[in-house]
Structures are given as structure tokens and as C-alpha cells.
Amino acid sequence: MNRALCSRAYLLCFSKSKSLPFEWMDRAIKLQLSTSEMNYFPDEVIEHIFDFIASHRDRNSISLVSKSWHKIERYSRHQVFIGNCYAISPERLIRRFPCLRSLTLKGKPHFADFNLVPHEWGGFLHPWIDALSKARVGLEELRLKRMVVSDESLELLSRSFVSFKSLVLVSCDGFTTNGLASIAANCRNLRELDLQENEIDDHRGQWLNCFPDSCTTLVSLNFACLEGEINLSALERLVARSPNLKSLKVNRAVPLDALTRLMSCAPQLVDLGVGCYENEPEAESFDSLMAAIKKCTLLRSLSGFSEVAPVCLTAFYPICENLTSLNLSYAAEIQGNHLIEFVQFCKRLQLLWILDSIGDKGLEVVASSCKELQELRVFPSDPHDEEDNNTAVTEVGLVAISAGCPKLHSILYFCKQMTNAALITVAKNCPNFIRFRLCILEPTKPDHITSQSLDEGFGAIVQFCKGLRRLSVSGLLTDKVFLYIGMYAEQLEMLSIAFAGDTDKGMLYVLNGCKKLRKLEIRDSPFGNAALLADVGKYETMRSLWMSSCEVTLGGCKRLARNAPWLNVEIINENENGRMERNEEDEREKVDKLYLYRTVVGTRKDAPPCVTIL
Amino acid sequence: MISELEMGKAESELELGLGLSLGGGTAAKIGKPGGGGAWGERGRLLTAKDFPSVGSKRAADSASHAGASPPRSSQVVGWPPIGSHRMNSLAAKSAREEEEAGKKKVKDDEPKDVNKKVQVGFIKVNMDGVAIGRKVDLNAHSSYENLAQTLEDMFFRGNPGTIGLTGQFTKPLRLLDGSSEFVLTYEDKEGDWMLVGDVPWRMFITSVKRLRVMKTSEANGLAARHQESNERQRK
């Protein structure tokens, strides 16, 4: 495999590079390439070849080929992705990749998004910044997901890395706008500040003012998740002096006239997130906005609209034909008919995130208008089914989309009902699915026409969609669906299970069958110790396993931890004392939440009392 | 400060129903330990285990399917799987709609459907002197006492390792009776800051926007303001 990989890289390199001497190119093409022969080339050549290998997985592979390749790869690696911040320590990371420039870190497990993980569980950024700073790593980019970030960390970050360019924070928490102020004030070369769905304590301060007048390098600024007021004139001045600004996403505190001014001084915008226009605007304001929008001929992506009168969406008609990405999933104020009217003109749409208020009829319109659609997410506007709402989406909308959009490869769909027949049709219509996430709002709901389980429907999905990498199942499901998944889902990397299955066999089918499985998360399903312990070695090939409200016991977890010292087996126990009562430990006691992951650095030292690491 | 007598009969009856599994830590004694505690996770939504009549969590088991009713979406923690950021945005919209609807009704009416869940979601709580705020889920609380207890646990018995929380206070907070160093205040929909505890609980949760644990010394102006606005309303 390594040999084929390197040949490919080599040829790719030669096809793109004009800087290598002719005699080398000639030699490579004429000779049967082997790694030992490649080693006759100077290191710089090999490094140059490696430059073309961008994927983390491929780079990991080539570093295993030989010692000299390992060394060359280490020093030429600039981008590192760490899917679990506790799998490795910052010190070891830096020792291996001293020339690191771009780091991606993920902290809390996925189910933290749904309040299933205690707030104080972990995922702290500070040790990483501390270590990177001390080692004087030339960090330029930092991407974080579900990490706990503090103002101190942000301050240290802003002062430690002279070339720092890009900060992307997704679903993080623990910091305030003071931290943002440090970043603004001290990062001289900042290009990107992208805050997505974070919990930020907004001190309603003047953090935007902290960007010095000399800062003109901004390319992307997203503060849509901030809840407080901002200094509008500071924002306007910042945008006016940022000629490279391509992406701007503002928060609710930016009213319509301010938005108009912003767009007027940034007609080069490609990606726009709008704020709040609560009431219907005056005719004059509306006209000014529309005029400004017309000038934004490069605009391709639109989002926001969280408190918006529907008429304001119509201001964007002049550019809607150019849009490739549209996120109206927060636009709870805009009703289905307005959404449909707008979307039908967005003929170039590749990505659409929308609320189920668009209805099946709306999805049929999308199916007939948006032939370039690749990714669709339909979110529920009424998650707890409290309103008597007949306009939400059903299996009809899903089938329509699958029939009308040939390029569709990723879908997240919340609905109240589903049928096997629909899923089978969808599977046959869209064999190219990479991500398929279906969430039927009521747990364990069967096929609403036949009252049977949805095993056959999901079975068809995994059977026909041979490239499926991510799957979330829901509705009434028995062990059989897992038999199908284990049998057919050969490329599956991530599986989410809730309220499904009958016996340990279900989980075993998945663990035994899905060879590429990396992340498995299960809640409220009857899988126990037998499944957990059947193949301990499997977990070494996976990033992590989450099981909550299942049948695994403390005894089972202890046994697992004993047999797999390279795993961190965490028990999260949130009883009223926040502490596991050790004198009452009973091995037969069911574990509320289990989270295990492979690691090279052993037990972490920063776990809170509610977490016990076995 | 808080007066149980002020609460309407309907509300206290409703509270009794909710309070079954929510009063000071009794939740953990229902069902299995390690799973049922409603206060373990700060401000967590009610779990299926708080409603013993709902049935086992193994709703997928076809044998039990006929017997126990499966958990409904609104009774299960973390379900449906929607990010909290998004949930809060939806809750804010519901609250706004309720407010709109409420304005149209005659003000003196009791709320017609006391059983309708008010989706306030998680609201922010800040404390003077503490940099990082937290969030509480008002839906998971049934009274001022519950709320005060949760806040006390949150800010005063937090783990030393937790960023930003105080952890150094050892005496109880007693937020509601005006006897300690701190009082609990809230910002209502009109943007006014009020002392918590003056209005019936159900009215409070529909009008509260965020909470603040304020130093008593700073809160002196508040009582006066509240009285003034009361006087204005009476006129």
C-alpha cells in the first residue's frame, strides 16, 4: 500500500511541478519505483513530494514506511488534526511535529451537544496553549471543537504566536468577550475569527474596538453566536478597512440600516450572515438594503435571519440565483410559503439548511428547483411536538428530495414519521450518500403504515449506499438492523444509535462487521457487558465509544479497563453528590454513562469528581 | 421574602405534581441510583426516570412494548438530538410568541392551559465577581427554593478545578431571604432588574430573561424600583 501511495504522490508531484530537474523526472517515469530507490533522492525532493500528500491519514501512512521517511515527514508536517484531545499530550505532539503551524483539536464527546455530558467534564485548551507557547511553535491556525476555552488561554494565545492568523471555535465555552478583545488587540496578522455556536459570556464590552486601526487583513469574521450589543461604528470602521473581507456573519444586534452600511462598504463579500430585523422595515430602508445587496455580485452564501420579518428575505432576491449555500435554520419567524418562494429561485444551491416549516410541499419545490443540491439539513421547528402542527415534513418530502437531487450526498432529517418503503426508495434513488442521519422525533416509533420496525428501511440504506461513512438511526429498530449494518456498511466510520436493538447481538454485529468504524455512540439501548467485552482489541482501531443508559455494569467496565490498559475507560456518574460512592460500589450496578477512548498518554489528570477513570 | 401564600392554588397544585420528583434530592431515590438524579447535571431537563409511569427505557424491546408506553420526546434528556444553541433559539421564539399571545388576552385571566409547558430553555446566570456565567434550565425547576438550591450548588459548591467558579464560600447562600451577602435578581422582558421571589413562580418563568446573583450592597436600589413600578401599575 505504501508503495502504491508513494508512486501516486510521485507522479502527482511530477505532473504539477516544473521545478524538479528533468533527469529526475525521467528516471522516475522509466524506473519501477520502489521506496529504497526513492531514498536516493535528496530529502528536499522527498519533502517536496510529501507536500502533495495533504490528507492526515495518508501522511500518517507514509511516516510508517521507514525511519528516514518518518523523520522527513515529521519536520514537514504543518497541519495536525487531533480528534480527541486526550489521546495525546501537547508535549508529545510538539516533540513529534515541531514545525506545526495549524492545529485542530476536539474535546468533549459528541453527545455533549445534547447536554448529556457534565459541564465540567474536561477538554481544556489551556495546557495546549501553554505547551505550544513554551516550545515557541510557530502556530498560525487553531481550530477547536467542544473545548473549554478561557480568557487566559486566549490572552496567552494572542501574545505567543506572532504569525497567528486564524481562530475557529465551534461549540466551545468558558470564555467571555474579554478573551475576544485580546485576540483582536494582539494578533497583528489576524485573518480569520470564526465563532460558531459557542457559549460566550457577553460582557457587552468594546471588543470590536480592540482591533487596531492597522488591522486590515481580515478575511473572515463571524460573531453570530454573541448575544450582546456591539459597537456598530467600530464594526463599520473595521469592515471598511478590510478590503479582503470575504465572510461576515453578524449577530442579532446589527439592525437593518447598519447591515446596509456594512454591505455597501463590502460589496466583495462572498459569505454573509445577517442579524435582526424585527419589525417590517420602512420602505426607504428596505430600498437601500436592496440596492446594497444588488452590488454584492460575489455573494454565494447566506445565513442568520434569527429574528427577521419575512419581507426582509425578499430583499435578497436580486442575488438568490447566485447562492450556493443557504442556512435558514434559525429563521423561525419566516413561514413555509415565504421560504418556498425564495428557495425556488436558488437554482445553484449546493447546501441548504432549513426548518421543517417548509413542509413536504416545500421540499418538492426544492427537489424540482435545486438540482445541484449536495447537502440538506431539515431541523424541527417544534421539537417536543407541542403544537398541533400538520405542516412538518414526512417521508414524502424525503423521497421527493432523493428523486429530484441527483448530487445529494449528505442529509440530516428530522421528522415525525417514516416508512420502510420510503427509505428503500430513497436508498435506491441516492446510492451516493456519504452521510445519512434520520431522526424520528418520537423514540421507537415504527413504520407508520405497516407498524413494523424500520430495520428493512435502514437495511436498504446501508446496502445501496456503499460509500456511507456516517449513519444515525432512529424509530423502532431490532437487532436485525444492526445485522444489516454489520454486513453492508463497509465504509462506515461513525454510527449513532438511540432507543434501538434487543440484545447484545445487535452491538456485536456492528463491532464485528464495520471494519472502518471509528466512533460509536449509543444511548438507551439494551447492550451490555457481553457486547462490550467480546472484542477488546476492536477499541484500539476506534477513536471512541460512548454508551449511556445501556446495560453495561461497573464490573464489566472494570474488566474492560483491566484488559485494555491503553484505553481510558471513563464512568460518568451524576448522582446528587456528584461523586461515586465508593463504599457502595457494586459490580452489578449499571453504569449511567460510559466513555472510552484509546490514548497514548494514560489517565488524564484533570477529570472532575463525577468522572471516574478505571 | 418569598411568600408561598401569594401563589395561586392552581399553581401550587401544579407544583405538587412536578415537585414529586424534584424536591431536594429525592429524585435520586426513585429508580436506580446513578441515573435518576435531576440535580446531578446542573439545570438538566427532566429525565424519563422522573416519570415512573412512562415505562422502561428499553422501549425498543417488543415484549415490553405492549405494556409500558414508550418515552415521549419531551420527557427524555437530550432528545431530540438538537444542539443546545439551536434549542435555546427555538425556546426564545416560543417565549416571544407566548408574550404576543398573552398581550392579546385580558390581563386578569388565569392562563387558560396551565399544563402547557413553557419553553424557556436554559437561561444565563451570572454572579458578581465570577467571570464565567452558567446556565440553568428553568423547566427543570418547580419553585424558587429549587432554583436557589441549584444556584447555590452551582456557584458555591463547584469543584475547585472548574474554571471561573468561586469555590471558596462555605456558608449557605440563602439567596431568597435577604440575610446573606448576595441576593438573586433577574432581568425581565422589559429590561428591568427585579428581585427574585416577588411574583408567582409561573409568572416569573415566563418573564425572566436572565438571572444575576448580586451583592446585597448593590441591590439596594432594586426594592425601591420594584415598589415604584407596582405603584405605577396600581394607578
Chai-1 contact restraints between the chains, C-beta under 6 A:
chainA,res_idxA,chainB,res_idxB,connection_type,confidence,min_distance_angstrom,max_distance_angstrom,comment,restraint_id
A,D113,B,G83,contact,1.0,0.0,6.0,A-B,restraint_1
A,F114,B,G78,contact,1.0,0.0,6.0,A-B,restraint_2
A,F114,B,P81,contact,1.0,0.0,6.0,A-B,restraint_3
A,N115,B,G78,contact,1.0,0.0,6.0,A-B,restraint_4
A,N115,B,S84,contact,1.0,0.0,6.0,A-B,restraint_5
A,L116,B,G78,contact,1.0,0.0,6.0,A-B,restraint_6
A,P118,B,E41,contact,1.0,0.0,6.0,A-B,restraint_7
A,E120,B,N159,contact,1.0,0.0,6.0,A-B,restraint_8
A,E120,B,T162,contact,1.0,0.0,6.0,A-B,restraint_9
A,S150,B,I163,contact,1.0,0.0,6.0,A-B,restraint_10
A,G174,B,I163,contact,1.0,0.0,6.0,A-B,restraint_11
A,E197,B,H85,contact,1.0,0.0,6.0,A-B,restraint_12
A,D201,B,I132,contact,1.0,0.0,6.0,A-B,restraint_13
A,D201,B,G133,contact,1.0,0.0,6.0,A-B,restraint_14
A,Y330,B,S89,contact,1.0,0.0,6.0,A-B,restraint_15
A,A332,B,K93,contact,1.0,0.0,6.0,A-B,restraint_16
A,P383,B,P80,contact,1.0,0.0,6.0,A-B,restraint_17
A,P383,B,I82,contact,1.0,0.0,6.0,A-B,restraint_18
A,H384,B,S73,contact,1.0,0.0,6.0,A-B,restraint_19
A,H384,B,S74,contact,1.0,0.0,6.0,A-B,restraint_20
A,D385,B,S73,contact,1.0,0.0,6.0,A-B,restraint_21
A,C439,B,P80,contact,1.0,0.0,6.0,A-B,restraint_22
A,L441,B,S73,contact,1.0,0.0,6.0,A-B,restraint_23
A,L441,B,P80,contact,1.0,0.0,6.0,A-B,restraint_24
A,E442,B,S73,contact,1.0,0.0,6.0,A-B,restraint_25
A,P443,B,P70,contact,1.0,0.0,6.0,A-B,restraint_26
A,P443,B,P71,contact,1.0,0.0,6.0,A-B,restraint_27
A,T444,B,A59,contact,1.0,0.0,6.0,A-B,restraint_28
A,T444,B,A60,contact,1.0,0.0,6.0,A-B,restraint_29
A,T444,B,P70,contact,1.0,0.0,6.0,A-B,restraint_30
A,F499,B,A59,contact,1.0,0.0,6.0,A-B,restraint_31
A,F499,B,A60,contact,1.0,0.0,6.0,A-B,restraint_32
A,A500,B,A60,contact,1.0,0.0,6.0,A-B,restraint_33
A,D524,B,K57,contact,1.0,0.0,6.0,A-B,restraint_34
A,P526,B,R58,contact,1.0,0.0,6.0,A-B,restraint_35
A,S549,B,K57,contact,1.0,0.0,6.0,A-B,restraint_36
A,N573,B,G34,contact,1.0,0.0,6.0,A-B,restraint_37
A,E574,B,G40,contact,1.0,0.0,6.0,A-B,restraint_38
A,E574,B,E41,contact,1.0,0.0,6.0,A-B,restraint_39
A,N575,B,A28,contact,1.0,0.0,6.0,A-B,restraint_40
A,N575,B,P33,contact,1.0,0.0,6.0,A-B,restraint_41
A,N575,B,G34,contact,1.0,0.0,6.0,A-B,restraint_42
A,N575,B,G37,contact,1.0,0.0,6.0,A-B,restraint_43
A,N575,B,G40,contact,1.0,0.0,6.0,A-B,restraint_44
A,E576,B,G25,contact,1.0,0.0,6.0,A-B,restraint_45
A,E576,B,A28,contact,1.0,0.0,6.0,A-B,restraint_46
A,E576,B,G37,contact,1.0,0.0,6.0,A-B,restraint_47
A,E576,B,W39,contact,1.0,0.0,6.0,A-B,restraint_48
A,D592,B,G34,contact,1.0,0.0,6.0,A-B,restraint_49
A,D592,B,G35,contact,1.0,0.0,6.0,A-B,restraint_50
A,P608,B,N159,contact,1.0,0.0,6.0,A-B,restraint_51
